[in-house]
């Protein structure tokens, strides 16, 4: 069980890092448009490359997790990425988080604790 939790933490951290680097890259690229110029800026942006790397490694790790652990235990642990994403919103993007979202985060954490119980 500890091995699954550690792998899920790593996989969730990679997912959250992918989302953070995606947001950073999008902030640098200007307004979104379905135009070749926008996508040229995207593929020339190093943060966008890091984003792809994080998502790619996260997907490979997820494949390993799904192969070796029960899905009923592994899948709920992905919600750890929500916790990490919320913390990134606070510490990286300096967002103000209302109390109700912190309560939701606490409920997610309680759910994770219940899932990993034997």
The 8 nearest C-alpha neighbors of each residue, nearest first, counted from 0:
[[1, 3, 2, 4, 115, 117, 116, 5],
 [2, 0, 4, 3, 5, 6, 115, 7],
 [1, 3, 5, 0, 4, 6, 7, 68],
 [4, 2, 6, 0, 1, 5, 7, 73],
 [3, 5, 7, 1, 2, 6, 8, 0],
 [6, 4, 8, 2, 7, 3, 1, 9],
 [5, 7, 9, 3, 8, 4, 10, 2],
 [8, 6, 10, 4, 5, 9, 11, 3],
 [7, 9, 5, 11, 6, 10, 12, 4],
 [10, 8, 12, 6, 7, 11, 13, 5],
 [9, 11, 7, 13, 57, 12, 8, 6],
 [10, 12, 80, 14, 8, 13, 9, 79],
 [11, 13, 9, 15, 14, 10, 16, 8],
 [12, 14, 16, 10, 53, 11, 15, 57],
 [15, 13, 11, 17, 12, 16, 54, 57],
 [14, 16, 18, 12, 84, 17, 13, 80],
 [17, 15, 13, 19, 18, 14, 12, 20],
 [18, 16, 50, 53, 14, 20, 15, 19],
 [17, 19, 21, 15, 16, 20, 22, 14],
 [20, 18, 16, 22, 21, 17, 15, 23],
 [19, 21, 23, 50, 17, 22, 18, 46],
 [22, 20, 18, 24, 19, 23, 50, 47],
 [23, 21, 25, 19, 20, 24, 26, 18],
 [22, 24, 20, 26, 21, 25, 19, 27],
 [25, 23, 46, 21, 27, 47, 26, 22],
 [24, 26, 22, 28, 27, 23, 21, 29],
 [27, 25, 23, 24, 28, 22, 29, 30],
 [26, 28, 24, 25, 29, 23, 44, 22],
 [29, 27, 25, 26, 40, 24, 41, 30],
 [30, 28, 27, 26, 31, 25, 37, 32],
 [31, 29, 32, 28, 37, 25, 26, 27],
 [30, 32, 29, 37, 33, 28, 25, 34],
 [33, 31, 34, 37, 30, 36, 38, 35],
 [34, 32, 35, 31, 37, 38, 36, 30],
 [35, 33, 32, 36, 37, 38, 31, 39],
 [34, 36, 38, 37, 39, 33, 32, 40],
 [37, 35, 39, 34, 38, 40, 32, 33],
 [38, 36, 40, 39, 35, 34, 32, 41],
 [39, 37, 41, 35, 40, 36, 42, 34],
 [38, 40, 36, 42, 41, 37, 35, 43],
 [39, 41, 43, 37, 38, 42, 44, 28],
 [42, 40, 38, 44, 39, 43, 37, 47],
 [41, 43, 39, 44, 40, 38, 47, 48],
 [42, 44, 40, 41, 39, 45, 47, 48],
 [43, 45, 41, 47, 42, 46, 40, 24],
 [44, 46, 48, 47, 49, 43, 24, 42],
 [47, 45, 49, 24, 48, 44, 20, 50],
 [46, 48, 50, 45, 44, 24, 49, 21],
 [49, 47, 45, 51, 50, 46, 52, 44],
 [50, 48, 52, 46, 51, 47, 53, 45],
 [49, 51, 17, 47, 20, 53, 48, 52],
 [52, 50, 48, 54, 49, 53, 55, 47],
 [51, 53, 49, 55, 50, 54, 56, 48],
 [54, 52, 17, 50, 13, 56, 51, 55],
 [55, 53, 57, 51, 52, 56, 17, 58],
 [54, 56, 52, 58, 57, 53, 51, 59],
 [57, 55, 59, 53, 58, 54, 52, 60],
 [56, 58, 54, 60, 10, 55, 59, 13],
 [59, 57, 61, 55, 56, 60, 54, 62],
 [60, 58, 62, 56, 61, 57, 55, 63],
 [59, 61, 63, 57, 62, 58, 56, 64],
 [62, 60, 58, 64, 63, 59, 57, 65],
 [61, 63, 59, 65, 60, 64, 66, 58],
 [64, 62, 60, 66, 61, 65, 67, 59],
 [63, 65, 61, 67, 66, 62, 68, 60],
 [66, 64, 62, 63, 67, 68, 70, 61],
 [65, 67, 63, 64, 68, 62, 69, 61],
 [66, 68, 64, 65, 63, 69, 62, 3],
 [69, 67, 65, 64, 66, 70, 73, 3],
 [70, 68, 71, 72, 73, 65, 67, 66],
 [69, 71, 73, 72, 74, 65, 68, 75],
 [72, 70, 69, 73, 74, 75, 114, 68],
 [73, 71, 70, 69, 74, 75, 114, 76],
 [74, 72, 70, 76, 75, 71, 69, 68],
 [73, 75, 76, 70, 77, 72, 71, 78],
 [76, 74, 77, 73, 78, 72, 111, 71],
 [75, 77, 78, 74, 73, 79, 111, 7],
 [78, 76, 79, 75, 74, 80, 11, 7],
 [77, 79, 76, 80, 81, 75, 107, 82],
 [78, 80, 82, 77, 81, 76, 11, 83],
 [79, 81, 11, 83, 78, 82, 15, 77],
 [82, 80, 84, 78, 79, 83, 85, 15],
 [81, 83, 79, 85, 80, 84, 104, 86],
 [84, 82, 80, 86, 85, 81, 15, 87],
 [83, 85, 81, 87, 15, 86, 82, 80],
 [86, 84, 88, 82, 87, 83, 81, 89],
 [85, 87, 83, 89, 88, 84, 90, 82],
 [88, 86, 84, 91, 90, 89, 85, 83],
 [89, 87, 85, 92, 86, 94, 91, 90],
 [88, 90, 93, 94, 86, 87, 92, 91],
 [89, 91, 87, 93, 88, 92, 86, 94],
 [92, 90, 87, 88, 93, 89, 86, 19],
 [91, 93, 88, 94, 89, 90, 87, 19],
 [94, 92, 89, 90, 91, 88, 95, 87],
 [95, 93, 89, 88, 92, 96, 90, 91],
 [94, 96, 97, 93, 89, 88, 92, 98],
 [95, 97, 94, 98, 100, 101, 89, 85],
 [98, 96, 99, 100, 95, 101, 102, 94],
 [97, 99, 101, 100, 102, 96, 103, 95],
 [98, 100, 102, 101, 97, 103, 96, 104],
 [101, 99, 103, 102, 98, 97, 104, 96],
 [102, 100, 104, 98, 103, 99, 105, 97],
 [101, 103, 99, 105, 100, 104, 106, 98],
 [104, 102, 100, 106, 101, 105, 107, 99],
 [103, 105, 101, 107, 102, 106, 100, 82],
 [104, 106, 102, 108, 103, 107, 109, 101],
 [107, 105, 109, 103, 104, 108, 110, 102],
 [108, 106, 110, 104, 105, 109, 111, 103],
 [107, 109, 111, 105, 110, 106, 112, 104],
 [110, 108, 106, 112, 111, 107, 105, 113],
 [111, 109, 107, 113, 108, 112, 114, 106],
 [110, 112, 108, 114, 113, 109, 76, 107],
 [111, 113, 109, 110, 115, 114, 108, 116],
 [114, 112, 110, 116, 111, 115, 109, 117],
 [113, 115, 111, 112, 116, 110, 72, 75],
 [114, 116, 112, 113, 111, 117, 0, 72],
 [117, 115, 113, 114, 112, 0, 111, 72],
 [116, 115, 114, 0, 113, 112, 72, 1]]
